[in-house]
Amino acid sequence: MADALQPTASHYVNGGYVDDVAGEEMPVIYPASGKTIATVHAATATIVEQAIASAVAAQRDWAHLPGRERGRVLTRAANLIRERNRALSVLETHDTGKPLQETLVADATSGADALEYFGGLAASLTGEHILLGEDWAYTVREPLGVCVGIGAWNYPTQIACWKAAPALACGNAMVFKPSETTPLCALKVAEILTEAGAPPGLFNVVQGMGEVGASLVGDPRIAKVSLTGSVPTGRGVYAAAAKGMKHVTMELGGKSPLIVFDDADIDNAVGGAILGNFYSSGQVCSNGTRVFVQRSVREAFLERLTERLADAVIGDPLDEATSFGPMVSERQMEIVLGYIDKGREEGARLVTGGKRLDRDGFFVAPTVFADTTDQMTIVREEIFGPVMAVLDFDTEDEAIARANATAFGLSAGVFTRDLSRAHRVIGRLEAGTCFINSYNDAPVEMPFGGVKMSGVGRENAKAAIEHYSQLKSVYVRMGDVEAPF
Ligand code: NDP
């Protein structure tokens, strides 16, 4: 990796890079080669303390700036990210293994969109004026204080920006802990925010495993925790935050349904299923991994899908022609291969893929199982890899009931040419983020998040403001106070 891209130390605290080599060494492994490309240290208690203390100090003054001044910093950061998109995308590819073809359009650019959007909103954050006869009341929209962001490994730049942008726009500071698997990208976000004018301490990045995250969540100076991660981690972090009655946003996992009716445009439905299962090698929380296909079009769907999967360009993620890369880590590859074995053992029909590829790095072939049933492990559990389960169905009611028969509720999609049916079905699906004749679009203007076990709160859009601010209500009496004695 080019040296210019390398962050210069493990953590970013109080406006600059810092390190403490007493922290455990964490190798950064390039998933396409299996080779170590950098080493960072987990944050020690000293680093965590410096990060929180500097965030507390920075937040006080930041909250008192006019919204438009806060917004200007975020907008400048968005512009810097766009100017450096290629270099940041190359770094994202090294951190995650995702093909450059994807990272050039889906990572730093999505982060810039969030910074630009919330930068634009910052000046418009206001309370209300409420007339009460002679008296009146007003509300003030205030920041929460210091927020903690904890990221998963699949979208390290995007997750850092999706959390930082609304937090900072509302007048909060943030301490962010990336996943130990992908520690590099968030450091660059911090560096760019400083360059854009963010005061020292406003956005800090500390590395480490779960314990470092837990020490941040448990600190009494932290007002809010926003986690992107798995359901078991979310449950633990939510419980820890509850001890201090902290605000939370939980963006967790899913096992989302994608329903293809017999009147759908099959090519578009196949395209949606490809985006919803194989983009980022399937490592996307909102993926539509349970693909319900109406029985009469099942074979046509599978045939077209297999043809199109043969066109996947699997290889060096830094080659812009590559459209499918490795899993993020050896561990994740082993988990996915374990699920593939389970699919075979439990009697699913392997249509394509189903194996590790014979090359360096953690590559698993795009895999499709058909003849799957709702009881199979690969249909019930989140795999977080390139494994699609195709299920047959006959009626609309049946598809809806089976789609909802899961503890998750992140996303859902419907492909049909009948628009009444599309809205009717979406209306009955238990999911927070839905798609009609599309899949996995995540523009910053649209709220994103899950219901049921998939999460609490929303990221993006105006909805995120509610999760990074609180209202102070003020009653104003204009006349005398009447008291009973
Ligand atoms: P994990 O849940 O394992 O980890 C998420 C983050 O939480 C990591 O930074 C992890 O640290 C940290 N963490 C772990 N334990 C604790 C703890 N006790 N206290 C505080 N922090 C802790 O998820 P993965 O990184 O494996 O990511 C994959 C998961 O994320 C999938 O299940 C996926 O569905 C979900 N996801 C959800 C998204 C959404 O928006 N809904 C988007 C993307 C992913 P470390 O790993 O360094 O130990």
Boltz pocket constraint, residues with backbone or C-beta under 6 A from the ligand:
constraints:
  - pocket:
      binder: B
      contacts: [[A, 150], [A, 151], [A, 152], [A, 153], [A, 154], [A, 177], [A, 178], [A, 179], [A, 180], [A, 181], [A, 208], [A, 209], [A, 210], [A, 211], [A, 212], [A, 213], [A, 214], [A, 215], [A, 217], [A, 227], [A, 228], [A, 229], [A, 230], [A, 231], [A, 232], [A, 233], [A, 234], [A, 236], [A, 237], [A, 250], [A, 251], [A, 252], [A, 253], [A, 254], [A, 283], [A, 284], [A, 285], [A, 286], [A, 382], [A, 384], [A, 410], [A, 450], [A, 454], [A, 455]]
      max_distance: 6.0
